[in-house]
Amino acid sequence: MKTNWIVVLIAFLCVSCQEEVFLDLDRKDARIPVIEGHWTDQGIYNEVKISLSKNYYDSLEQELVRDAEVFVKELSTGRKITFTYLNATRSYRPNPSERAKVGETYQLNVNWKGQVFQSEGLMLEAPTVDSVTWEYQEKRLFREEGYFVKVYGKIPFPDNNYYRIRVIENDTLKNQREDYLLFDDAFGLQVFEEGLELGYAFQKNDRVRMELYRLNKDAFDYLSQLVSLLFNDGGLFSPPPQNPESNIRVVKGNSQVLGYFVVSPVLARTVILPNK
């Protein structure tokens, strides 16, 4: 009987030592601009989105910035390409005929409430996409059955080899943490010539669109850090979560800035899988 009382006492002490902890996850009132800019050789992709960051516990909808001055400057000529906010896309867009040219360096400029943000990027030459194939495969261990798509091409460049592939399935962009398909020299560029498999099991009649970007290193590093953050489970051995390092800098003002600016060629291919 005495032993039972000792067990109860120990259990009571263990429970009484527990304390509920509420994390102070940055409840500051300051809102930080988040800029996402794309400047490419395809007019449909050229846009700049600007929003304000939210605190962790904020349940309000994303607040968009609609009154900024946005333009891209072609540094070799000083020519300014103005962007206009469009409600339909909820972003700033230039004239559709304006596009990036290989070998030019472009500078993004965002002026908002007395603050100025800038970023530069070099327009690189695009690699070659030779063909896109698909093959139906039966279900296997850790792999669903369906059509698997491969992309074949050539990457002849000795340096600046930083790439991203975006996959759109039936008009829906695959945008989860495992969908950021990034590769560089460390990954091995030969695999692109041998056929780079996208890794998704598509079904019959699916419409699959692939977009290949050749990035500057700072934009590639930003996306790589973003992927690492998305896979951070907050466990005991995980590093403290932090925002990816932006390639956009503050030129005027005392605000911080988040986001990134991409200058890149875009190679797009679309396939419609067979009905069988």
Buried (B, 14 or more C-beta within 10 A) or exposed (E): EEEEEEEEEEEEEEEEEEEEEEEEEEEEEEBBBBBBBBBBBBBEBBBBBBBBBBBEEEEEEEBBBEEBEBBBBBEEEEEEBEBEBEEEEBBBBBEEEBBBEEEBBBBBBBBBEEBBBBBBBBBBEBBBBEEBEBEBEEEEEEEEEBBBBBBBBEBEBEEBBBBBBBBBBEEEEBEEEEBBBBBBEEEEBEEBEEBBBBEBBBEEEBEBBBBBBBBBEBBBBBBBBBBBBEEBEEEEEEEEEEBBEBBBEBBEBEBEBBBBBBBBBBBBBEBEBEEE
